[in-house]
Each structure stands twice: as C-alpha cells, then as structure tokens.
Amino acid sequence: MTDAQIGLLTATPLIVVFAIMLYRMGVLRLTGTLTAVAMSVAIAGVLFLTQ
C-alpha cells in the first residue's frame, strides 16, 4: 500500500465525520451532507484504485 492510499484511507473518514458534524450543528442540510459524503467516498475509491 502506497503513502497516497494510506492518506486516502485516513482523510476520507475525517471528511465524512466533519460533514456529519456540520449537519448536526445545522450548517449543512441533509442533501448537502449526503452529497459531500457520497462524493468524498467516490473520489477516494477512484483514486485508491488508480494508485
């Protein structure tokens, strides 16, 4: 596993947790939260597989 893949495995859950925290604080709507989570997982998946 490369350093880039380890970084993706570390950063993606942090982005997801941050988006959920922003939703709980009322900063993001549910659709924005779901979009942020889905896009970060999709981008991380594509980058992970192409590394």
Buried (B, 14 or more C-beta within 10 A) or exposed (E): EEEEBEBBEEEBEEBBEEBBEBBEEEEBEEEEBEEBBEEBBEEBEEBBEEE
